[in-house]
């Protein structure tokens, strides 16, 4: 069942979204060669404490950290570690969720570590633009798969592939609500979008093929062919004025 949010609830979610965006900004400013992914996790934990927020990921399904840090060929759900030290030329996907006043904000971005290759930079840019293309379709009267198709079309038109195994989702008082939002498909299918829907739209785009596998830790998802992957996500409300991104600083 898709849970429609009231204007008041959307404002509460915007508060959670701003704090989530602030946490991503903390990570963005700290990323540099030589820092561990566990230190990034510690920085976010400290930021959340100061903001009165609860990390949405820590303990969720047994996940052991406050953020997901997925390096290079890792797609999603990478576990921060003192042993994972960022190196010049890496790319790091960071996924963060915050609970504030009982509502969840969820956002992700992929960052360069120092100077990166043109191919890595293109993957990041295309993935971020795929998210923007999907968000543009999050308007009243459209079908859910209009979002999915726009993401897939942009990524594949630029020579990349989109993950099939993991999807975006509805979000509210729970991190994962109906509906599921694939990053591929044909337009014109699925539920009709209405005001008050809040969606976590999150393309995961690979430099190679879309196939993935999960490592022995039970969490970290990697590309099956070992090629790079990038991930961007925003929490977006469908409103009469058009899509409203809730996971922004402003």
Beta strands, then each sheet from edge to edge (+ up, - down):
strand 1: 54-55
strand 2: 67-71
strand 3: 74-76
strand 4: 91-100
strand 5: 103-112
strand 6: 161-162
strand 7: 168-170
strand 8: 177-181
strand 9: 198-201
strand 10: 204-206
strand 11: 212-214
strand 12: 221-223
strand 13: 229-231
strand 14: 234-239
strand 15: 242-245
sheet 1: 1+ 4- 2+
sheet 2: 1+ 4- 5+
sheet 3: 3+ 12- 11+
sheet 4: 6+ 10- 13+
sheet 5: 8+ 7- 9+ 14- 15+
end
